[in-house]
Amino acid sequence: MKLRTSVIMAALGIALALPLHAADMSQLITDAAKYESGQSVEPLRKFEQLLRDSAGKPALRTEMEVAMIKLLAPPATFEAKRFACQQLAAIGTDASLPALAELLKKEETTGIACLALGVHPSAKANATLRVALASAKGRARLQIATTLGDRRDAEAVKSLSEMARDNDALAAGTAIFALGKIANEPARKTIAALRKEAKPALARVVADASLSVADRLAASGDRKGAAAICEEFLQPAQPDNIRRGAFGLLLKLEKDGGEQRIVAALRGTDAKLKPVAIAAIGALKSRDASKKFAAELPKLQPAEQVFMIEALASRGDSAVRDPIRALIASADAAVRRAAIVAVGRLDDASVVPQLMDAMTGEKSPEELQDIETALVSLRGNSSTDRAIVAELKEVPAEARVRLFSVLARRGAHLAVPALLAETSSLNPATVQAAFQAVGKLAKADDLPAVLERLVGMSAADSRSDGESAAVRVLQKITDPAQRTDVIMARMTKCSDIDGRSSLLRLLPSTGDAKALEVLKTACGDKEPRIREAAVRALATWPNVAAWDMLAAVCRQPETETVRALAFRGLVRLAGDLNSKPDAELIERYRKLMSMARNADDLKLFLGALSGVAHPDALKPALSLLGANSVRPEAELAVRKIAAAVKAQHPEAAREAMQRLQPPPKPSAKAQAAAKGQPPAKKK
Amino acid sequence: MKQTRSSSLTRRQFLQRAAAFATAPLIVPGRALGLDGAVAPSNRIVFGGIGIGNRARHILPNFLSFAEIQWVAVSDARAERLASAKEMIDARYGTKDCRTYPDFRELLAQKDIDAVLIATGNRWHAMASMFAAHAGKDIYCEKPISLTIGEGRKLVETCRQLGTIYQAGTQRRATASYRFARDMVLQGKIGRVHTVESQVWCGSTVPHQKPEPVPAGWDYDMWLGPVQWRPYVPGRVQGHGWMCFWDTGEGMHTDMGTHYTDQMQWVLDTDNTGPVEFETSDIVWPDPVKFMSETAISGTFRCRYKNGIKGVIYQRGGFKDRYIRYIGDEGWIQVDDDTDEVKAEPKSILNLKKAGGASWSNAGGHIGDFLASIRSRRPPACNPEVGHRAQSIVEAMTISARLGRKLKWNPVTEKFNDEDANRMTWREPRAPWCV
């Protein structure tokens, strides 16, 4: 389907790219002129391709424009005209203006004409619009005024100024907006006059236009003129947004970047402008602004301090560090949290003790989380890491867990020795968290130390945490043989049974043949716990290489526990092979079934078997249908296997499913016969 | 020098108490506001919603979860949507107080409303935002922020002139997975970045359909808004059909691609500028015999920054295949948008990621940033300039695809080296919609 679509698209592309002859063009215009929704857009797309092709080809461009102009005239449909205007927006020249002028005369086509005229490069387009404005009514008048404003047509100011005093508020507002965009001197005069004389309903539009004018004056270098307008709109009677806009522009107009005005606002009582003033501090260019405004911090209300901290922090320089640090100990929670977040962005190792102190007291979870995030974010790399490690000795076990997480998130490799030392703790939660961090941070070179700690552990409950960490570190060594060598190097020196057992349990993470041999030997160890550890390791071996060894254990088990472990290992390995269902796998399942000793074994077996998409897998599953203790599992396995093989082996699947049907009820005659009675007669 | 403690408890005792809080979940910080927990009515930010369709219904619960927000009004051009939005908001507050306005200008005239969520169709985003700014409201507007480069620039200027707080609803800057990817790039974990690659799904097509009467309950004129009039055709208007036409949606790569250009700009620290070159290839357009839709089905959209870094958006595959990948000379890092999963090479980078964090579908963090900005008046993460620059990239790619040629772009003057292309950066809005 995709290929078919691509072929169609390619063919269409070639067709569209072919040059058009005059007759073709004429036909294309005729076809396009009839376009209405519901019909093929092929003629329109051909014109769009022509537009693409006409770049740098004046003759073709002219031909294209002529065609579009023809589409603007009757009998072309509205949608054809709309399409033509869209194309003329990109390519129209003065040649198209007369036709567009005709469209401006009718309200229903004024908008689409303005699509083309809005971006028309010629000044003559302005004249066309102005002429049309004089007689336009309703929406057409609004449309043309808007377009003249968007084109910033200076010569339209007179007409627009008259329109700005129209009794119709919508018309007046539209004209005032347009004048604000034009913003030349005559337009400015009109807007200035309107500030005094406009109806209250238009006050906001006049204010908006005035700010546009101020903006334009500022851009042209007339700071004084711009500032005068802004001062006027800064008055408390003005709407909040107008005041904020005026204040923002005033700050930009002043030679000191608005520093004095900001200070005045900070010390004043205008609650609407104070946040705007603080927000502007971040962008001030003067060097001493940070120091100057940091000095204002203690004088502000808590909510204002929060804003100020953010603004100062956004400046990012060293002058703001100490004043912000001081607020980590603020009595106000919001201020403290703002300061903590800010030091996280700005500060380095030297703030670590203060952040540790900030953890004291009854703090909310959010604040503690902020402190942790700040510690993670602090600059200073290794020096900061060292400072945090130094704090480990100072804090109680519960808080240390948080620091372990911080060190892990910082990627603080130098913390590994300290974290390993923490695994000697008597607190299981501390040991677990320390090992988690070690697993994240330790590198291959650290593995001997990690293993040393593991074999030396006395707390049995935490041993699995140590083993998990060691496995994570082992996975960072790409060569499996090298992983085995590191484990073996430690094992040869280890006489402790628990330690050796732990090391044996790491071997599956290598998947290496040498490691498998080690486990084979360990299965015959004189110490029962070592033998069990070896079987446990074999049962988690990552590939089928352990099959024969597990099968051997299963056939001649030392204990029922060991047998069950080996059997589960075999089931897992068989299941792992299900993605390649072949005769060899079927044979493995056959042997596995023969090793099952009880219903639990058979349930495990059927669970794995049900994932084999091979018709021969049906036979062992069907054979267990008669075993009441596993009948539901056997049925499920048959259903799953049958569903998986149905497409390629419909007959085998059908036959298997038939075996699941309950046996048909014997007829009444047969039942009676079985009871030695004559059959009942029909009534 | 350690700080003096005011309490008589030892540091150890304090820390033991503090640790009791340590396992609680992270809550979006309202630190800038001091607004955690209950909020007095006088301190609430009063909201209204403009355009309450599919997207708004998805994001509205995120807004309503903030205790500091009081939602009082909704507006939509479709009566049934207006009614169901009112129902949803009234249910949240257990009242019947949510006001409804078929015309959003009436909603904007309400003096008690401080801010608005704009979740209309794309054609309305910039225009409605500018109307809201003029009415003195702060704005959270769904992406894309505009449908032409000129409209986007106008939005930036309007918000600046009127001191408006505006947040573009691209929300991924507040998402843990995307923040992590950015941090890793900035920390040099993948070396020097040379390419930013992303993928959006294939665009839809709309078969030819004849005009039909406007359904009852629809204000089609208001629905069209600034788009020059065209007849009501269900396939062009309903569902996501409007996405497949230039003046109502601009296609999938423009609509969705802006999420990834926003990320690209953020990571490359180019929020106030943009690429210098745009090019497209392999564009597959709808078959004009079968389909009336205009925008591309698939294609490759490229850009290049002045420093040589390349951006690529592939429009291909399915909805679930979208991603962004930063490729450096020492590795790569990728965020799968559908699953929020981060992938990387070398894989060791992933060890540095902390588990958890809300995905992009929870816009709470982004909304929280917006609310904090309303109070502090500092620009939010996706302020108009940021949103406009990200959107300009996909717009410029679209223009390159429509013209079928490579374009050079001056990010300072915001002009192409091609006059046809420059004329496509603006589309005159339909009266009376002007700003």
Interface residues (C-beta under 8 A of the other chain):
Chain A: T5 S6 I8 M9 L12 E36 S37 G38 Q39 S40 V41 E42 L44 R45 E48 L51 R52 A55 E79 R82 C85 Q86 A89 A90 I91 E108 T110 G111 I112 C114 L115 L117 G118 V119 P121 R139 A140 L142 Q143 T146 T147 G149 D150 L170 T174 F177 A178 R204 V205 D208 L211 S212 D215 P239 D240 N241 I242 R243 R244 G245 F247 G248 L249 P275 V276 I278 A279 G282 P302 A303 V306 F307 E310 A311 S314 I328 A329 D332 A333 A334 R337 A338 V341 P353 Q354 M356 D357 A358 M359 T360 G361 E362 K363 S364 P365 E366 L368 Q369 D370 E394 V395 P396 E398 A399 V401 R402 S405 R409 G411 K440 K476
Chain B: M1 K2 Q3 R5 S7 L9 R11 R12 F14 L15 Q16 R17 A18 A19 A20 F21 A22 A24 P25 L26 I27 P29 G30 R31 A32 L33 G34 D36 A133 H134 A135 G136 E157 R160 Q161 L162 G163 T164 H208 Q209 K210 P211 Q228 W229 R230 P231 V233 R236 W246 V284 W285 D287 P288 V289 F291 M292 S348 N351 L352 K354 R375 S376 R377 R378 P379 R402 L403 G404 R405 D418 E419 D420 N422 R423 M424 W426 R427 E428 P429 R430 A431 P432 C434 V435
